[in-house]
């Protein structure tokens, strides 16, 4: 018995010795492997550092060439998105003339860009300028220049003076606490819809047209309260004839009766007719309905588009109800819907557009 116990103890000692030696073996070999790994990593990293920047110039040149190619591809698409424009930049003919390196006159002049202005710009008064001539140059009213620059009279400008020029006729307003598009429109005798439709006015919330305190908004056709206008004829409000009244040309009838609250502009391709009574909307001429309803998220809301079969189409937007369906034929004067305020709208009105062969026309030119 004692002999067996002694053999067991010796066996345990051997097992213990085995694990100790095995542990030492592993530690020694793993340490050597780690050292070899570190040595190999150092060689690899050194090689990378030697190559750093070798491909940088090639990468940059390739990237710039790729960006230029993408720009050339999408340029025509971007051109389509500018308000009132439908121009392929690659179809614009280049000028045949060569500009001389010198000119006969050393006088400097201000070149006025034809590009649609998206913000208030500065203009330096030149010799011979008047408020009226500057207004004509920028296609705005004299009163717009007067209010923006706090002019006391038409003669209150001088050569070298810097004037602020609004992008459209109207007035600019810095938003104060409590201001809304409705209160601003009322203050300046304009329409809230005109403020919303101006494409460069921004809103904190595009659904409620909420404004941020301190931001500047442009009020198209706005008038400064209590001021006597220098150009009063520009502010004559127009009441439409009764709906269905035939125009002088006999081609179209007035689609609705009410007050014209917004006219045709480069950023507003139609005519707004407001009427709180929400009357029926009439087809301006006979034709086939090609769209009826609100099939997308367009700001037109419920709308009807009629193809008159002679190159003309008319659009009727913001309806509260639509009485017709696509494919239906209508006769001039038929009721096609009810005036409303759906879509990007601030009040009950009709947005009416006339398109001839893809070109937007001023509706007053065919309805007057």
Residue pairs with C-beta under 8 A, 6 or more apart in sequence:
75 89
75 90
76 88
76 89
76 90
79 85
79 87
79 88
79 89
80 86
82 116
83 116
83 199
83 266
83 267
84 116
84 266
84 267
84 269
84 360
85 116
86 358
109 126
110 123
110 124
110 126
112 137
112 138
116 167
116 266
116 267
117 165
117 167
118 167
118 199
118 200
119 167
119 200
120 148
120 164
120 165
120 166
120 167
120 172
120 216
121 164
121 165
121 167
122 162
122 163
122 164
122 165
123 134
123 138
123 162
123 163
123 164
123 165
124 160
124 161
124 162
124 163
125 134
125 157
125 158
125 159
125 160
125 161
125 162
125 163
126 159
127 159
129 157
129 159
130 154
130 157
131 142
131 145
131 146
131 151
131 154
131 157
131 230
132 142
132 154
134 145
134 157
134 163
134 165
135 141
135 142
135 144
135 145
138 165
140 165
140 166
140 168
140 169
141 169
141 230
141 231
141 234
142 154
142 230
142 231
143 169
143 223
143 224
143 227
143 229
143 230
143 231
143 234
144 166
144 168
144 169
144 170
144 171
145 151
145 163
145 165
146 154
146 230
147 171
147 224
147 227
148 163
148 164
148 165
148 166
148 171
148 172
149 163
149 164
151 157
154 230
157 163
166 172
166 218
167 200
167 218
168 198
168 218
168 220
168 265
168 267
169 220
169 221
169 234
170 188
170 190
170 218
170 219
170 220
170 221
170 222
171 188
171 218
171 219
171 222
171 223
171 224
172 216
172 217
172 218
172 219
173 179
173 184
173 187
173 188
173 216
173 217
173 219
173 222
174 214
174 215
174 216
175 184
175 211
175 212
175 213
175 214
175 215
175 216
175 217
176 213
177 213
179 211
179 213
180 209
180 210
180 211
181 192
181 195
181 196
181 209
181 211
181 217
181 346
182 192
182 346
184 190
184 192
184 195
184 217
184 219
185 191
185 192
185 194
185 195
185 219
185 222
187 225
188 219
188 222
188 223
188 224
188 225
189 222
189 223
189 225
189 235
190 219
190 220
190 221
190 222
190 223
191 261
191 262
191 272
191 274
191 346
191 347
192 209
192 346
192 347
193 261
193 262
193 272
193 274
193 345
193 346
193 347
193 349
194 219
194 220
194 221
194 261
194 262
194 268
194 272
195 201
195 209
195 217
195 218
195 219
195 220
195 346
196 203
196 209
196 344
196 345
196 346
197 220
197 262
197 267
197 268
197 344
198 218
198 220
198 267
199 267
200 218
201 217
201 218
202 215
203 209
203 210
203 211
204 210
204 211
204 212
209 346
211 217
220 262
220 265
221 235
221 262
223 229
223 235
229 235
237 259
237 260
238 259
238 260
239 258
239 259
239 260
240 254
240 256
240 257
240 258
240 259
240 260
240 273
241 254
241 257
242 254
242 257
243 253
243 254
243 255
243 256
243 257
243 279
243 280
243 281
243 282
244 253
244 254
244 282
244 333
245 253
245 254
246 253
247 253
247 254
247 366
247 367
247 368
248 368
249 366
251 285
251 312
251 366
252 284
252 285
252 314
252 332
252 354
252 366
252 367
253 282
253 284
253 285
253 332
253 333
254 282
254 284
254 367
255 273
255 281
255 282
255 283
255 284
255 314
255 316
255 350
255 352
256 273
256 275
256 279
256 280
256 281
256 282
256 339
256 350
256 352
257 273
257 275
257 279
258 273
258 274
258 275
258 279
258 339
258 349
258 350
259 273
259 274
259 275
260 271
260 272
260 273
260 274
261 272
261 273
261 274
261 349
262 268
262 271
262 272
263 271
263 272
263 362
263 364
264 270
264 271
264 360
264 361
264 362
264 363
264 364
269 353
269 360
270 315
270 317
270 351
270 352
270 353
270 354
270 360
270 363
271 351
271 352
271 353
271 362
271 363
271 364
271 367
272 349
272 350
272 351
272 352
273 349
273 350
273 352
274 347
274 348
274 349
274 350
275 339
275 348
275 349
275 350
276 347
276 348
278 320
278 338
278 339
278 340
278 348
279 338
279 339
280 335
280 337
280 338
280 339
281 304
281 316
281 319
281 335
281 336
281 337
281 338
281 339
281 350
282 332
282 333
282 334
282 335
282 336
283 306
283 314
283 330
283 331
283 332
283 333
283 334
283 336
284 306
284 314
284 332
284 352
284 354
284 367
285 306
285 308
285 312
285 314
285 332
286 308
286 329
286 330
286 331
286 332
287 306
287 307
287 308
287 309
287 314
287 329
287 330
288 306
288 307
288 309
288 327
288 328
288 329
288 330
289 304
289 305
289 306
289 307
289 324
289 325
289 326
289 327
289 328
289 329
289 330
289 336
290 305
290 306
290 307
290 313
290 326
291 303
291 304
291 305
291 326
292 303
292 304
292 305
292 322
292 324
292 325
292 326
292 328
292 336
293 302
293 303
293 322
293 326
294 300
294 301
294 302
294 303
294 342
294 343
298 343
299 343
299 344
299 345
300 315
300 317
300 318
300 343
300 344
300 351
301 317
301 318
301 319
301 340
301 341
301 342
301 343
301 344
301 345
302 317
302 318
302 319
302 320
302 321
302 322
302 337
302 340
302 342
302 343
303 315
303 316
303 317
303 318
303 319
303 322
303 343
304 315
304 316
304 319
304 322
304 324
304 336
304 337
305 313
305 314
305 315
305 316
306 313
306 314
306 316
306 330
306 336
307 313
308 314
311 356
311 357
312 354
312 355
312 356
313 354
313 355
313 356
314 352
314 353
314 354
314 355
315 351
315 352
315 353
315 355
316 336
316 337
316 350
316 351
316 352
317 343
317 350
317 351
317 352
317 353
318 339
318 340
318 341
318 342
318 343
318 345
318 349
318 350
318 351
319 337
319 338
319 339
319 340
319 342
319 350
320 337
320 338
320 339
320 340
320 341
320 342
320 348
321 337
321 338
321 340
322 336
322 337
323 335
323 336
323 337
323 338
324 330
324 334
324 336
324 337
330 336
339 348
339 349
339 350
340 348
341 347
341 348
341 349
345 351
352 363
353 360
353 363
354 360
354 361
354 362
354 363
354 366
355 361
